[in-house]
Amino acid sequence: MPDMTAPCPASPSLRWDIFCRVIDNYGDIGVCWRLCADLAQRGHQVRLWVDDASALDWMAPGARQGQWPGVQVLDWQQSSNTPWLHTLPRSDVWVEAFGCEIAPEFIAAHAHSTGASGTNGTPFPVWINLEYLSAEAWVERCHGLPSPILHGPAQGQSKYFFYPGFTPSTGGLLREPGLLERRQAFDTAARRQWFAQHGIPWQGERVVSLFCYEPASLAATLQSLGREPSPTLLLITPGRASEAVRQVPPAMLAHSTLRLHFLPPLSQTDFDHLLWASDFNAVRGEDSVVRALWAGQPFAWHIYPQEDAAHHNKLQAFLQQLQAPKAVQAFHASWNGITPQPVRIHGCITRNHAWKAALDTARSTLQAQHDLTSQLVEFVMKKR
Ligand code: TRH
């Protein structure tokens, strides 16, 4: 049986242009950066065009200064600087992340050097529209579909929809080579050392990390946790999670067994370590939920809310995919404000053996599938 945890068979080094517009929060740049770093680690050359790279200063220190071999971070504005674009080496792949649109000047500059149909002897780049992650059934139907370009300098070409997902018929999940081995090697000693390095006052108690928006049942959940006889250290990420905790009425946390510790922003590498070092992870959005899966600890997901409540189906599909026990489903419904159920932390945050078992099974299945970057490279090679 082939080793599916390894990247797909060796492929030539390609040059990639990855486009990212930061809408809000950190998921757009977080996912794009992980993809860039993963591609570079596999020997590809990547240019990341982004309209707001500021989060990279803590997420990937040195990235903006060009200290990550294989990745160049470029200002989105420059992607319409036609004279300068003509001086750049031609790329093999374009990735538009999450529906952001490449500047027409960029497309025109490329079409000029390759010919829209590759008639100058160099193929037009494979053009990928990288979509958001969902476990819903329609993802399998839409993954890989072409979308013909009907107008403009790239007329006659196609973009391809590439959907991350949880089944072999989707684009898979980001999982860089060696991740699971590094996770496994993060033992008790490494955990203790990581806490010490980061000035985290761990006294051997249960550790819960908190990365969320403003969960409907945050106050009630923290109150319940604080009433447990066994103590908990809550590690709170900066920004919205910290603000939300600060809004919890102090009386609800009085005489509590919960200790609060506010964290500074961590690099993506250390964010992973946080998830590995915690017994339970409350995560949010797209990237951190995948990292929580790979971390292997029970978790709760605060899904990114959409105006039309489309996230309700998305959450349900995700929990079904993982075969989440009833108690976990109920916790998610209250955490995400979908139902005003009373909060029950048992079965999800505490006494969560069934949830852990379900996640172990799901993770083994996911590990046996090719990761997103391997699949993306394979897809591009087929389309070239
Ligand atoms: O920040 P998010 O809520 O991003 C969201 C979601 O992805 C959502 O689906 C998307 O539509 C919206 O953005 C536009 O959650 P996410 O996706 O987990 O991204 C957070 C990133 O920040 C992730 O890569 C982990 C990283 N991170 C760190 O590197 N260090 C930190 O200290 C923290 C708290 C996060």
Boltz pocket constraint, residues with backbone or C-beta under 6 A from the ligand:
constraints:
  - pocket:
      binder: B
      contacts: [[A, 23], [A, 24], [A, 25], [A, 26], [A, 27], [A, 28], [A, 29], [A, 30], [A, 31], [A, 58], [A, 59], [A, 211], [A, 237], [A, 238], [A, 264], [A, 265], [A, 266], [A, 267], [A, 268], [A, 269], [A, 271], [A, 284], [A, 285], [A, 286], [A, 287], [A, 288], [A, 289], [A, 304]]
      max_distance: 6.0
